[in-house]
């Protein structure tokens, strides 16, 4: 088995917590939408699972508007027009109030991998590389990453294998020498595997027993996954 020379991560839901329900409720009210936290949380997770199960083939910017239109429609119980969803999304993207808190297991995972001299990178469906770097900087972990690849900058989004292949090329490793970690089973784990990388699904609410794709419940398991791959053992 080849040495795992690089480990790549998704951003939101994997390294940092992107869910800012309180802030989103405030922004929704500015768009004249009445919604409560429980309804918004339920709708967000429900639509996220559905999109991951059958990723729509659309322009990434259009897809983000559609995602929020469906989420807000379910959360409010009323049809939300596309322009309203677009205004809400623009407010979310321009807001600096949310700090994107770092998950408690992220830094220890990154430190361990860095100590082992693994190359680290981020592949994110996001508005731009600059925004991803700003989020990583505010979380205090930007210096861990040799490469950051964002769908907004690249013009291609996960689950398209192209975005994963660009990331490993820029890290100067072969796909089979890289492991990808993300919180979505299809958009992250299966898509990375289709691009030739090894992959695991970070399911923080799961059991850790899933095998297709291999499932973990904490980033602290990632170094063990690397060692298993290098020993030739299955994940």
N, CA and C atoms as a LAMMPS dump frame, in Angstrom:
ITEM: TIMESTEP
0
ITEM: NUMBER OF ATOMS
705
ITEM: BOX BOUNDS ff ff ff
-5.0000000000000000e+02 5.0000000000000000e+02
-5.0000000000000000e+02 5.0000000000000000e+02
-5.0000000000000000e+02 5.0000000000000000e+02
ITEM: ATOMS id mol type element x y z
1 1 1 N 0.839 -1.193 0
2 1 2 C 0 0 0
3 1 3 C 0.877 1.247 0
4 2 1 N 0.474 2.297 -0.746
5 2 2 C 1.277 3.52 -0.765
6 2 3 C 1.175 4.261 0.562
7 3 1 N 2.182 5.049 0.838
8 3 2 C 2.117 5.904 2.018
9 3 3 C 1.051 6.966 1.805
10 4 1 N 0.313 7.285 2.863
11 4 2 C -0.667 8.377 2.811
12 4 3 C 0.083 9.665 3.086
13 5 1 N 0.355 10.385 2.027
14 5 2 C 1.183 11.585 2.141
15 5 3 C 0.369 12.839 2.416
16 6 1 N -0.937 12.791 2.14
17 6 2 C -1.766 13.986 2.306
18 6 3 C -3.128 13.608 2.873
19 7 1 N -3.664 14.495 3.692
20 7 2 C -5.022 14.354 4.222
21 7 3 C -5.754 15.659 3.93
22 8 1 N -6.912 15.538 3.29
23 8 2 C -7.715 16.699 2.921
24 8 3 C -9.031 16.665 3.675
25 9 1 N -9.548 17.852 3.954
26 9 2 C -10.754 17.978 4.764
27 9 3 C -11.79 18.861 4.078
28 10 1 N -13.05 18.546 4.32
29 10 2 C -14.133 19.478 4.08
30 10 3 C -14.027 20.574 5.145
31 11 1 N -14.762 21.659 4.958
32 11 2 C -14.712 22.761 5.927
33 11 3 C -15.905 22.737 6.886
34 12 1 N -17.059 23.26 6.443
35 12 2 C -18.223 23.35 7.313
36 12 3 C -18.805 21.993 7.649
37 13 1 N -19.024 21.754 8.944
38 13 2 C -19.539 20.473 9.394
39 13 3 C -18.442 19.464 9.657
40 14 1 N -17.209 19.792 9.285
41 14 2 C -16.079 18.883 9.482
42 14 3 C -15.036 19.519 10.397
43 15 1 N -14.465 20.642 9.973
44 15 2 C -13.488 21.352 10.798
45 15 3 C -14.148 22.411 11.672
46 16 1 N -15.101 23.141 11.096
47 16 2 C -15.783 24.2 11.833
48 16 3 C -17.286 23.991 11.749
49 17 1 N -17.99 24.51 12.743
50 17 2 C -19.444 24.397 12.793
51 17 3 C -20.05 25.584 12.058
52 18 1 N -20.645 25.306 10.902
53 18 2 C -21.207 26.371 10.073
54 18 3 C -22.609 26.784 10.494
55 19 1 N -23.234 26.002 11.363
56 19 2 C -24.65 26.228 11.668
57 19 3 C -24.809 27.336 12.711
58 20 1 N -25.37 28.436 12.265
59 20 2 C -25.596 29.602 13.124
60 20 3 C -27.096 29.905 13.132
61 21 1 N -27.857 29.04 13.777
62 21 2 C -29.313 29.151 13.698
63 21 3 C -29.815 30.478 14.247
64 22 1 N -29.237 30.936 15.352
65 22 2 C -29.689 32.21 15.928
66 22 3 C -29.433 33.363 14.961
67 23 1 N -28.251 33.375 14.365
68 23 2 C -27.941 34.424 13.405
69 23 3 C -28.801 34.33 12.162
70 24 1 N -29.063 33.105 11.701
71 24 2 C -29.896 32.924 10.513
72 24 3 C -31.331 33.384 10.762
73 25 1 N -31.82 33.151 11.967
74 25 2 C -33.177 33.599 12.291
75 25 3 C -33.26 35.121 12.214
76 26 1 N -32.244 35.798 12.74
77 26 2 C -32.228 37.26 12.683
78 26 3 C -32.207 37.754 11.239
79 27 1 N -31.385 37.107 10.402
80 27 2 C -31.32 37.502 8.996
81 27 3 C -32.62 37.19 8.27
82 28 1 N -33.272 36.09 8.63
83 28 2 C -34.554 35.743 8.017
84 28 3 C -35.614 36.794 8.352
85 29 1 N -35.6 37.262 9.587
86 29 2 C -36.579 38.281 9.978
87 29 3 C -36.364 39.582 9.232
88 30 1 N -35.111 39.882 8.908
89 30 2 C -34.839 41.073 8.11
90 30 3 C -35.386 40.925 6.694
91 31 1 N -35.58 39.67 6.293
92 31 2 C -36.203 39.394 4.987
93 31 3 C -37.709 39.159 5.142
94 32 1 N -38.254 39.517 6.309
95 32 2 C -39.689 39.403 6.613
96 32 3 C -40.166 37.952 6.621
97 33 1 N -39.296 37.069 7.152
98 33 2 C -39.643 35.662 7.303
99 33 3 C -39.673 35.329 8.788
100 34 1 N -40.76 34.724 9.238
101 34 2 C -40.92 34.367 10.644
102 34 3 C -40.603 32.887 10.812
103 35 1 N -39.541 32.576 11.571
104 35 2 C -39.109 31.192 11.726
105 35 3 C -38.494 31.023 13.109
106 36 1 N -38.653 29.825 13.689
107 36 2 C -38.018 29.567 14.987
108 36 3 C -36.84 28.616 14.818
109 37 1 N -36.018 28.529 15.856
110 37 2 C -34.753 27.8 15.761
111 37 3 C -34.949 26.32 15.48
112 38 1 N -35.877 25.674 16.164
113 38 2 C -36.084 24.239 15.975
114 38 3 C -36.526 23.929 14.55
115 39 1 N -37.451 24.724 14.04
116 39 2 C -37.943 24.495 12.678
117 39 3 C -36.827 24.707 11.66
118 40 1 N -36.001 25.731 11.872
119 40 2 C -34.919 26.002 10.943
120 40 3 C -33.864 24.903 10.999
121 41 1 N -33.515 24.451 12.202
122 41 2 C -32.521 23.386 12.344
123 41 3 C -33.001 22.105 11.671
124 42 1 N -34.26 21.759 11.903
125 42 2 C -34.809 20.544 11.298
126 42 3 C -34.81 20.652 9.779
127 43 1 N -35.243 21.785 9.252
128 43 2 C -35.312 21.966 7.797
129 43 3 C -33.924 21.95 7.175
130 44 1 N -32.965 22.611 7.807
131 44 2 C -31.603 22.671 7.278
132 44 3 C -31.009 21.27 7.147
133 45 1 N -31.102 20.475 8.218
134 45 2 C -30.526 19.134 8.199
135 45 3 C -31.262 18.221 7.22
136 46 1 N -32.568 18.389 7.125
137 46 2 C -33.369 17.571 6.219
138 46 3 C -32.986 17.845 4.764
139 47 1 N -32.908 19.115 4.386
140 47 2 C -32.554 19.464 3.005
141 47 3 C -31.109 19.07 2.712
142 48 1 N -30.227 19.246 3.674
143 48 2 C -28.831 18.859 3.487
144 48 3 C -28.719 17.369 3.19
145 49 1 N -29.448 16.528 3.939
146 49 2 C -29.424 15.082 3.693
147 49 3 C -29.968 14.754 2.31
148 50 1 N -31.045 15.413 1.917
149 50 2 C -31.64 15.142 0.617
150 50 3 C -30.698 15.539 -0.52
151 51 1 N -30.063 16.676 -0.392
152 51 2 C -29.136 17.123 -1.433
153 51 3 C -27.927 16.195 -1.503
154 52 1 N -27.498 15.674 -0.371
155 52 2 C -26.365 14.761 -0.378
156 52 3 C -26.746 13.43 -1.013
157 53 1 N -27.971 12.977 -0.788
158 53 2 C -28.417 11.691 -1.332
159 53 3 C -28.499 11.726 -2.854
160 54 1 N -28.981 12.841 -3.393
161 54 2 C -29.098 12.994 -4.851
162 54 3 C -28.621 14.396 -5.212
163 55 1 N -27.309 14.601 -5.299
164 55 2 C -26.78 15.952 -5.554
165 55 3 C -27.333 16.528 -6.854
166 56 1 N -28.001 17.677 -6.8
167 56 2 C -28.519 18.291 -8.02
168 56 3 C -27.377 18.775 -8.918
169 57 1 N -27.574 18.687 -10.222
170 57 2 C -26.582 19.171 -11.176
171 57 3 C -26.978 20.57 -11.61
172 58 1 N -26.368 21.557 -10.96
173 58 2 C -26.678 22.948 -11.252
174 58 3 C -25.442 23.799 -11.017
175 59 1 N -25.507 25.04 -11.482
176 59 2 C -24.465 25.998 -11.152
177 59 3 C -24.394 26.149 -9.635
178 60 1 N -23.177 26.106 -9.035
179 60 2 C -23.063 26.163 -7.576
180 60 3 C -23.76 27.359 -6.946
181 61 1 N -23.677 28.54 -7.572
182 61 2 C -24.332 29.722 -7.01
183 61 3 C -25.847 29.566 -7.035
184 62 1 N -26.371 29.047 -8.132
185 62 2 C -27.806 28.807 -8.228
186 62 3 C -28.244 27.743 -7.232
187 63 1 N -27.39 26.748 -7.039
188 63 2 C -27.718 25.66 -6.122
189 63 3 C -27.832 26.16 -4.688
190 64 1 N -26.951 27.091 -4.29
191 64 2 C -27.014 27.621 -2.925
192 64 3 C -28.32 28.382 -2.69
193 65 1 N -28.776 29.132 -3.686
194 65 2 C -30.054 29.843 -3.563
195 65 3 C -31.194 28.841 -3.451
196 66 1 N -31.161 27.813 -4.278
197 66 2 C -32.215 26.801 -4.246
198 66 3 C -32.236 26.072 -2.903
199 67 1 N -31.035 25.774 -2.377
200 67 2 C -30.946 25.104 -1.074
201 67 3 C -31.65 25.931 -0.001
202 68 1 N -31.347 27.224 0.046
203 68 2 C -31.94 28.069 1.083
204 68 3 C -33.413 28.339 0.817
205 69 1 N -33.814 28.371 -0.435
206 69 2 C -35.24 28.549 -0.717
207 69 3 C -36.032 27.367 -0.164
208 70 1 N -35.542 26.154 -0.393
209 70 2 C -36.236 24.969 0.118
210 70 3 C -36.181 24.908 1.64
211 71 1 N -35.034 25.254 2.221
212 71 2 C -34.888 25.222 3.675
213 71 3 C -35.831 26.224 4.335
214 72 1 N -35.85 27.443 3.841
215 72 2 C -36.705 28.476 4.432
216 72 3 C -38.182 28.187 4.196
217 73 1 N -38.511 27.618 3.054
218 73 2 C -39.906 27.247 2.78
219 73 3 C -40.393 26.223 3.794
220 74 1 N -39.584 25.22 4.073
221 74 2 C -39.981 24.195 5.042
222 74 3 C -40 24.752 6.462
223 75 1 N -39.041 25.614 6.768
224 75 2 C -38.956 26.141 8.133
225 75 3 C -40.105 27.091 8.449
226 76 1 N -40.548 27.863 7.456
227 76 2 C -41.615 28.843 7.688
228 76 3 C -42.999 28.282 7.41
229 77 1 N -43.067 27.179 6.646
230 77 2 C -44.364 26.631 6.281
231 77 3 C -45.059 27.421 5.189
232 78 1 N -44.313 28.258 4.482
233 78 2 C -44.88 29.029 3.382
234 78 3 C -43.871 29.101 2.246
235 79 1 N -44.356 29.24 1.026
236 79 2 C -43.475 29.275 -0.138
237 79 3 C -42.636 30.554 -0.119
238 80 1 N -41.34 30.375 -0.119
239 80 2 C -40.416 31.514 -0.113
240 80 3 C -39.956 31.776 -1.548
241 81 1 N -40.174 32.977 -2.067
242 81 2 C -39.762 33.279 -3.447
243 81 3 C -38.241 33.212 -3.612
244 82 1 N -37.814 32.925 -4.837
245 82 2 C -36.391 32.862 -5.127
246 82 3 C -35.641 34.132 -4.786
247 83 1 N -36.151 35.322 -5.151
248 83 2 C -35.432 36.549 -4.82
249 83 3 C -35.254 36.749 -3.313
250 84 1 N -36.236 36.313 -2.519
251 84 2 C -36.107 36.427 -1.061
252 84 3 C -35.004 35.512 -0.557
253 85 1 N -34.968 34.28 -1.079
254 85 2 C -33.909 33.345 -0.693
255 85 3 C -32.539 33.89 -1.099
256 86 1 N -32.476 34.532 -2.257
257 86 2 C -31.21 35.109 -2.719
258 86 3 C -30.751 36.241 -1.799
259 87 1 N -31.697 37.086 -1.346
260 87 2 C -31.343 38.164 -0.413
261 87 3 C -30.869 37.592 0.911
262 88 1 N -31.541 36.554 1.376
263 88 2 C -31.131 35.911 2.625
264 88 3 C -29.72 35.351 2.484
265 89 1 N -29.452 34.621 1.39
266 89 2 C -28.13 34.039 1.182
267 89 3 C -27.061 35.12 1.115
268 90 1 N -27.352 36.23 0.426
269 90 2 C -26.396 37.328 0.345
270 90 3 C -26.091 37.89 1.728
271 91 1 N -27.116 37.977 2.577
272 91 2 C -26.91 38.474 3.943
273 91 3 C -26.061 37.509 4.751
274 92 1 N -26.294 36.201 4.563
275 92 2 C -25.5 35.189 5.27
276 92 3 C -24.034 35.302 4.855
277 93 1 N -23.785 35.408 3.566
278 93 2 C -22.42 35.425 3.054
279 93 3 C -21.671 36.702 3.422
280 94 1 N -22.392 37.79 3.616
281 94 2 C -21.725 39.063 3.94
282 94 3 C -21.648 39.324 5.443
283 95 1 N -22.283 38.455 6.231
284 95 2 C -22.282 38.663 7.675
285 95 3 C -20.959 38.22 8.286
286 96 1 N -20.402 39.036 9.149
287 96 2 C -19.174 38.701 9.868
288 96 3 C -19.451 38.351 11.33
289 97 1 N -20.731 38.206 11.67
290 97 2 C -21.075 37.98 13.069
291 97 3 C -20.766 36.556 13.512
292 98 1 N -20.905 35.589 12.591
293 98 2 C -20.709 34.191 12.959
294 98 3 C -19.223 33.844 12.904
295 99 1 N -18.71 33.265 13.956
296 99 2 C -17.285 32.991 14.06
297 99 3 C -16.89 31.623 13.525
298 100 1 N -17.844 30.782 13.12
299 100 2 C -17.545 29.424 12.67
300 100 3 C -16.643 28.725 13.69
301 101 1 N -17.189 28.385 14.853
302 101 2 C -16.353 27.792 15.902
303 101 3 C -15.718 26.479 15.465
304 102 1 N -14.493 26.287 15.911
305 102 2 C -13.731 25.083 15.611
306 102 3 C -14.272 23.926 16.441
307 103 1 N -14.486 22.779 15.803
308 103 2 C -14.891 21.597 16.564
309 103 3 C -13.768 21.207 17.519
310 104 1 N -14.14 20.673 18.657
311 104 2 C -13.167 20.411 19.721
312 104 3 C -12.13 19.361 19.341
313 105 1 N -12.429 18.5 18.371
314 105 2 C -11.485 17.455 17.991
315 105 3 C -10.581 17.862 16.824
316 106 1 N -10.817 19.04 16.237
317 106 2 C -10.119 19.408 15.002
318 106 3 C -8.63 19.689 15.229
319 107 1 N -8.316 20.531 16.202
320 107 2 C -6.915 20.936 16.369
321 107 3 C -6.024 19.743 16.72
322 108 1 N -6.477 18.877 17.606
323 108 2 C -5.657 17.718 17.979
324 108 3 C -5.408 16.816 16.785
325 109 1 N -6.409 16.649 15.954
326 109 2 C -6.258 15.844 14.741
327 109 3 C -5.207 16.469 13.821
328 110 1 N -5.323 17.758 13.575
329 110 2 C -4.393 18.435 12.684
330 110 3 C -2.974 18.419 13.239
331 111 1 N -2.831 18.623 14.537
332 111 2 C -1.501 18.602 15.144
333 111 3 C -0.842 17.235 14.986
334 112 1 N -1.633 16.189 15.185
335 112 2 C -1.083 14.831 15.058
336 112 3 C -0.625 14.572 13.62
337 113 1 N -1.442 14.935 12.666
338 113 2 C -1.082 14.717 11.259
339 113 3 C 0.113 15.564 10.856
340 114 1 N 0.17 16.794 11.343
341 114 2 C 1.312 17.664 11.04
342 114 3 C 2.594 17.104 11.643
343 115 1 N 2.503 16.562 12.85
344 115 2 C 3.666 15.953 13.494
345 115 3 C 4.198 14.769 12.695
346 116 1 N 3.289 14.114 11.97
347 116 2 C 3.679 12.979 11.13
348 116 3 C 4.099 13.419 9.725
349 117 1 N 4.159 14.73 9.511
350 117 2 C 4.614 15.319 8.251
351 117 3 C 3.697 14.97 7.083
352 118 1 N 2.409 14.904 7.355
353 118 2 C 1.43 14.75 6.275
354 118 3 C 1.135 16.134 5.693
355 119 1 N 0.947 16.202 4.399
356 119 2 C 0.476 17.436 3.785
357 119 3 C -1.021 17.555 4.046
358 120 1 N -1.486 18.754 4.369
359 120 2 C -2.888 18.966 4.699
360 120 3 C -3.518 19.963 3.743
361 121 1 N -4.791 19.724 3.427
362 121 2 C -5.5 20.621 2.529
363 121 3 C -6.982 20.663 2.843
364 122 1 N -7.668 21.609 2.236
365 122 2 C -9.114 21.773 2.392
366 122 3 C -9.736 21.803 0.997
367 123 1 N -10.83 21.061 0.832
368 123 2 C -11.63 21.126 -0.393
369 123 3 C -13.054 21.434 0.04
370 124 1 N -13.556 22.598 -0.349
371 124 2 C -14.829 23.082 0.189
372 124 3 C -15.735 23.609 -0.911
373 125 1 N -17.012 23.27 -0.822
374 125 2 C -18.024 23.942 -1.629
375 125 3 C -18.35 25.26 -0.932
376 126 1 N -17.815 26.342 -1.435
377 126 2 C -17.889 27.633 -0.749
378 126 3 C -17.771 28.752 -1.774
379 127 1 N -17.973 29.975 -1.314
380 127 2 C -18.018 31.099 -2.247
381 127 3 C -16.66 31.436 -2.851
382 128 1 N -15.573 31.272 -2.092
383 128 2 C -14.258 31.609 -2.632
384 128 3 C -13.163 31.058 -1.725
385 129 1 N -11.974 30.907 -2.302
386 129 2 C -10.82 30.483 -1.512
387 129 3 C -10.505 31.503 -0.431
388 130 1 N -10.65 32.786 -0.757
389 130 2 C -10.349 33.83 0.223
390 130 3 C -11.253 33.712 1.444
391 131 1 N -12.54 33.412 1.217
392 131 2 C -13.454 33.282 2.357
393 131 3 C -13.107 32.057 3.201
394 132 1 N -12.752 30.956 2.553
395 132 2 C -12.359 29.758 3.305
396 132 3 C -11.134 30.066 4.161
397 133 1 N -10.162 30.727 3.569
398 133 2 C -8.948 31.064 4.329
399 133 3 C -9.263 31.996 5.494
400 134 1 N -10.199 32.928 5.288
401 134 2 C -10.579 33.835 6.372
402 134 3 C -11.221 33.065 7.524
403 135 1 N -12.065 32.088 7.205
404 135 2 C -12.705 31.271 8.236
405 135 3 C -11.659 30.445 8.982
406 136 1 N -10.747 29.842 8.24
407 136 2 C -9.682 29.062 8.87
408 136 3 C -8.79 29.94 9.744
409 137 1 N -8.529 31.152 9.279
410 137 2 C -7.688 32.084 10.045
411 137 3 C -8.363 32.467 11.355
412 138 1 N -9.664 32.764 11.283
413 138 2 C -10.393 33.142 12.498
414 138 3 C -10.484 31.978 13.471
415 139 1 N -10.464 30.747 12.926
416 139 2 C -10.491 29.564 13.787
417 139 3 C -9.097 29.215 14.315
418 140 1 N -8.074 29.895 13.805
419 140 2 C -6.713 29.688 14.29
420 140 3 C -6.018 28.468 13.724
421 141 1 N -6.441 27.991 12.54
422 141 2 C -5.843 26.771 11.994
423 141 3 C -5.362 26.937 10.553
424 142 1 N -5.39 28.129 10.005
425 142 2 C -5.052 28.306 8.598
426 142 3 C -3.631 27.858 8.273
427 143 1 N -2.715 27.992 9.21
428 143 2 C -1.318 27.661 8.944
429 143 3 C -1.071 26.163 8.795
430 144 1 N -2.03 25.342 9.166
431 144 2 C -1.869 23.895 8.987
432 144 3 C -1.944 23.489 7.52
433 145 1 N -2.594 24.298 6.679
434 145 2 C -2.981 23.833 5.355
435 145 3 C -2.075 24.373 4.252
436 146 1 N -1.533 23.438 3.479
437 146 2 C -0.679 23.8 2.355
438 146 3 C -1.494 24.269 1.16
439 147 1 N -2.721 23.752 1.003
440 147 2 C -3.569 24.131 -0.118
441 147 3 C -5.016 24.243 0.337
442 148 1 N -5.712 25.23 -0.222
443 148 2 C -7.146 25.413 -0.003
444 148 3 C -7.803 25.502 -1.372
445 149 1 N -8.795 24.648 -1.611
446 149 2 C -9.493 24.618 -2.897
447 149 3 C -10.97 24.873 -2.635
448 150 1 N -11.513 25.907 -3.261
449 150 2 C -12.909 26.303 -3.071
450 150 3 C -13.659 26.219 -4.396
451 151 1 N -14.878 25.706 -4.333
452 151 2 C -15.68 25.573 -5.555
453 151 3 C -15.96 26.93 -6.186
454 152 1 N -16.156 27.958 -5.368
455 152 2 C -16.457 29.272 -5.911
456 152 3 C -15.326 29.847 -6.73
457 153 1 N -14.102 29.563 -6.327
458 153 2 C -12.936 30.031 -7.066
459 153 3 C -12.643 29.129 -8.268
460 154 1 N -12.851 27.833 -8.092
461 154 2 C -12.503 26.868 -9.137
462 154 3 C -13.543 26.776 -10.242
463 155 1 N -14.785 27.118 -9.943
464 155 2 C -15.838 26.969 -10.934
465 155 3 C -16.312 25.547 -11.084
466 156 1 N -15.988 24.696 -10.151
467 156 2 C -16.439 23.3 -10.13
468 156 3 C -16.621 22.901 -8.676
469 157 1 N -17.652 22.112 -8.392
470 157 2 C -18.007 21.811 -7.003
471 157 3 C -18.079 20.307 -6.761
472 158 1 N -17.878 19.915 -5.51
473 158 2 C -18.156 18.534 -5.123
474 158 3 C -19.631 18.228 -5.414
475 159 1 N -19.968 17.059 -5.894
476 159 2 C -19.185 15.823 -5.964
477 159 3 C -18.39 15.613 -7.244
478 160 1 N -18.205 16.621 -8.07
479 160 2 C -17.434 16.465 -9.297
480 160 3 C -16.004 16.04 -8.934
481 161 1 N -15.508 14.954 -9.518
482 161 2 C -14.153 14.484 -9.168
483 161 3 C -13.057 15.465 -9.527
484 162 1 N -13.338 16.39 -10.431
485 162 2 C -12.315 17.344 -10.872
486 162 3 C -11.757 18.149 -9.707
487 163 1 N -12.628 18.57 -8.796
488 163 2 C -12.166 19.432 -7.707
489 163 3 C -11.234 18.687 -6.755
490 164 1 N -11.477 17.39 -6.554
491 164 2 C -10.58 16.594 -5.71
492 164 3 C -9.236 16.395 -6.404
493 165 1 N -9.274 16.149 -7.7
494 165 2 C -8.032 15.911 -8.44
495 165 3 C -7.174 17.165 -8.508
496 166 1 N -7.814 18.311 -8.619
497 166 2 C -7.039 19.558 -8.589
498 166 3 C -6.323 19.71 -7.252
499 167 1 N -7.021 19.36 -6.184
500 167 2 C -6.427 19.512 -4.848
501 167 3 C -5.199 18.635 -4.678
502 168 1 N -5.276 17.359 -5.086
503 168 2 C -4.126 16.473 -4.898
504 168 3 C -2.981 16.86 -5.831
505 169 1 N -3.305 17.346 -7.023
506 169 2 C -2.248 17.811 -7.932
507 169 3 C -1.482 18.973 -7.317
508 170 1 N -2.2 19.881 -6.671
509 170 2 C -1.537 21.043 -6.073
510 170 3 C -0.748 20.675 -4.83
511 171 1 N -1.13 19.579 -4.207
512 171 2 C -0.35 19.073 -3.079
513 171 3 C 0.805 18.188 -3.546
514 172 1 N 0.851 17.932 -4.858
515 172 2 C 1.907 17.134 -5.477
516 172 3 C 1.94 15.721 -4.916
517 173 1 N 0.746 15.122 -4.827
518 173 2 C 0.624 13.716 -4.45
519 173 3 C -0.33 13.042 -5.435
520 174 1 N -0.256 11.725 -5.509
521 174 2 C -1.194 10.965 -6.325
522 174 3 C -2.492 10.759 -5.548
523 175 1 N -3.623 10.587 -6.233
524 175 2 C -4.894 10.382 -5.523
525 175 3 C -4.838 9.245 -4.505
526 176 1 N -4.167 8.142 -4.85
527 176 2 C -4.104 6.995 -3.931
528 176 3 C -3.211 7.25 -2.73
529 177 1 N -2.506 8.388 -2.729
530 177 2 C -1.677 8.763 -1.584
531 177 3 C -2.388 9.764 -0.677
532 178 1 N -3.691 9.986 -0.917
533 178 2 C -4.436 10.992 -0.164
534 178 3 C -5.679 10.394 0.469
535 179 1 N -6.021 10.923 1.625
536 179 2 C -7.26 10.573 2.335
537 179 3 C -8.112 11.823 2.449
538 180 1 N -9.405 11.693 2.133
539 180 2 C -10.323 12.818 2.256
540 180 3 C -11.327 12.553 3.374
541 181 1 N -11.602 13.592 4.17
542 181 2 C -12.516 13.492 5.305
543 181 3 C -13.609 14.546 5.161
544 182 1 N -14.876 14.129 5.183
545 182 2 C -15.976 15.082 5.082
546 182 3 C -17.212 14.571 5.772
547 183 1 N -18.141 15.478 6.054
548 183 2 C -19.31 15.121 6.855
549 183 3 C -20.517 14.691 6.027
550 184 1 N -20.364 14.574 4.707
551 184 2 C -21.457 14.116 3.858
552 184 3 C -21.051 12.817 3.175
553 185 1 N -21.92 11.826 3.267
554 185 2 C -21.573 10.491 2.774
555 185 3 C -21.316 10.464 1.283
556 186 1 N -22.152 11.153 0.51
557 186 2 C -22.035 11.101 -0.943
558 186 3 C -21.192 12.236 -1.502
559 187 1 N -21.556 13.47 -1.153
560 187 2 C -20.871 14.64 -1.692
561 187 3 C -19.403 14.656 -1.307
562 188 1 N -19.077 14.122 -0.136
563 188 2 C -17.692 14.095 0.334
564 188 3 C -17.05 12.719 0.13
565 189 1 N -17.492 11.739 0.912
566 189 2 C -16.772 10.461 0.979
567 189 3 C -16.828 9.676 -0.332
568 190 1 N -18.031 9.424 -0.837
569 190 2 C -18.125 8.624 -2.061
570 190 3 C -17.558 9.384 -3.265
571 191 1 N -17.751 10.688 -3.299
572 191 2 C -17.228 11.484 -4.41
573 191 3 C -15.699 11.477 -4.426
574 192 1 N -15.085 11.609 -3.263
575 192 2 C -13.62 11.563 -3.201
576 192 3 C -13.104 10.192 -3.633
577 193 1 N -13.803 9.148 -3.207
578 193 2 C -13.399 7.802 -3.61
579 193 3 C -13.498 7.629 -5.127
580 194 1 N -14.542 8.191 -5.727
581 194 2 C -14.7 8.119 -7.181
582 194 3 C -13.58 8.844 -7.908
583 195 1 N -12.967 9.83 -7.236
584 195 2 C -11.847 10.569 -7.825
585 195 3 C -10.512 9.86 -7.604
586 196 1 N -10.544 8.714 -6.915
587 196 2 C -9.332 7.939 -6.713
588 196 3 C -8.681 8.091 -5.362
589 197 1 N -9.255 8.931 -4.486
590 197 2 C -8.701 9.12 -3.147
591 197 3 C -9.282 8.071 -2.204
592 198 1 N -8.606 7.821 -1.118
593 198 2 C -9.225 7.128 0.003
594 198 3 C -10.141 8.137 0.697
595 199 1 N -11.155 7.65 1.405
596 199 2 C -12.069 8.596 2.047
597 199 3 C -12.758 7.964 3.235
598 200 1 N -13.173 8.828 4.158
599 200 2 C -14.007 8.424 5.285
600 200 3 C -15.109 9.453 5.472
601 201 1 N -16.225 8.986 5.998
602 201 2 C -17.379 9.832 6.274
603 201 3 C -17.39 10.17 7.758
604 202 1 N -17.27 11.458 8.077
605 202 2 C -17.361 11.925 9.458
606 202 3 C -18.828 12.145 9.799
607 203 1 N -19.402 11.212 10.53
608 203 2 C -20.811 11.283 10.933
609 203 3 C -20.848 11.447 12.446
610 204 1 N -20.856 12.695 12.886
611 204 2 C -20.751 12.97 14.321
612 204 3 C -21.942 12.44 15.113
613 205 1 N -23.07 12.241 14.473
614 205 2 C -24.252 11.708 15.153
615 205 3 C -24.446 10.214 14.885
616 206 1 N -23.467 9.587 14.265
617 206 2 C -23.611 8.192 13.864
618 206 3 C -23.078 7.211 14.884
619 207 1 N -22.908 5.973 14.421
620 207 2 C -22.426 4.885 15.287
621 207 3 C -20.97 4.55 15.028
622 208 1 N -20.447 4.969 13.875
623 208 2 C -19.096 4.603 13.51
624 208 3 C -18.996 3.209 12.928
625 209 1 N -20.133 2.594 12.642
626 209 2 C -20.149 1.208 12.162
627 209 3 C -20.35 1.099 10.656
628 210 1 N -20.64 2.212 9.998
629 210 2 C -20.882 2.15 8.561
630 210 3 C -19.622 1.799 7.786
631 211 1 N -19.772 0.966 6.757
632 211 2 C -18.634 0.505 5.975
633 211 3 C -18.625 1.039 4.552
634 212 1 N -19.759 1.538 4.064
635 212 2 C -19.832 2.04 2.698
636 212 3 C -20.614 3.35 2.679
637 213 1 N -19.929 4.472 2.816
638 213 2 C -18.479 4.622 2.981
639 213 3 C -18.048 4.35 4.419
640 214 1 N -16.749 4.124 4.657
641 214 2 C -16.277 3.939 6.03
642 214 3 C -16.653 5.142 6.892
643 215 1 N -17.18 4.862 8.073
644 215 2 C -17.739 5.916 8.936
645 215 3 C -16.912 6.087 10.204
646 216 1 N -16.647 7.352 10.545
647 216 2 C -16.043 7.682 11.827
648 216 3 C -16.944 8.703 12.517
649 217 1 N -16.781 8.864 13.825
650 217 2 C -17.613 9.806 14.563
651 217 3 C -16.814 10.966 15.139
652 218 1 N -15.504 10.951 14.967
653 218 2 C -14.653 12.021 15.497
654 218 3 C -13.422 12.177 14.617
655 219 1 N -12.938 13.399 14.5
656 219 2 C -11.696 13.633 13.771
657 219 3 C -10.493 12.981 14.456
658 220 1 N -10.618 12.661 15.726
659 220 2 C -9.519 12.002 16.429
660 220 3 C -9.247 10.613 15.873
661 221 1 N -10.179 10.069 15.094
662 221 2 C -9.983 8.76 14.472
663 221 3 C -9.211 8.841 13.165
664 222 1 N -9.024 10.034 12.628
665 222 2 C -8.388 10.163 11.315
666 222 3 C -6.952 9.639 11.306
667 223 1 N -6.094 9.974 12.281
668 223 2 C -4.738 9.409 12.258
669 223 3 C -4.733 7.884 12.269
670 224 1 N -5.666 7.275 12.993
671 224 2 C -5.758 5.816 12.999
672 224 3 C -6.129 5.303 11.61
673 225 1 N -7.054 5.984 10.943
674 225 2 C -7.427 5.592 9.582
675 225 3 C -6.214 5.637 8.659
676 226 1 N -5.398 6.658 8.803
677 226 2 C -4.179 6.773 7.988
678 226 3 C -3.266 5.587 8.223
679 227 1 N -3.064 5.225 9.468
680 227 2 C -2.165 4.12 9.796
681 227 3 C -2.729 2.789 9.296
682 228 1 N -4.043 2.621 9.364
683 228 2 C -4.662 1.4 8.854
684 228 3 C -4.444 1.281 7.346
685 229 1 N -4.631 2.37 6.64
686 229 2 C -4.431 2.355 5.189
687 229 3 C -2.985 2.005 4.856
688 230 1 N -2.052 2.552 5.601
689 230 2 C -0.637 2.294 5.318
690 230 3 C -0.24 0.871 5.67
691 231 1 N -0.985 0.235 6.55
692 231 2 C -0.688 -1.159 6.905
693 231 3 C -1.372 -2.147 5.956
694 232 1 N -2.257 -1.627 5.095
695 232 2 C -2.98 -2.488 4.185
696 232 3 C -4.284 -3.026 4.744
697 233 1 N -4.65 -2.589 5.959
698 233 2 C -5.887 -3.045 6.576
699 233 3 C -7.073 -2.258 6.019
700 234 1 N -8.244 -2.866 5.937
701 234 2 C -9.411 -2.141 5.456
702 234 3 C -9.909 -1.151 6.516
703 235 1 N -10.51 -0.085 6.063
704 235 2 C -11.111 0.877 6.996
705 235 3 C -12.457 0.345 7.481
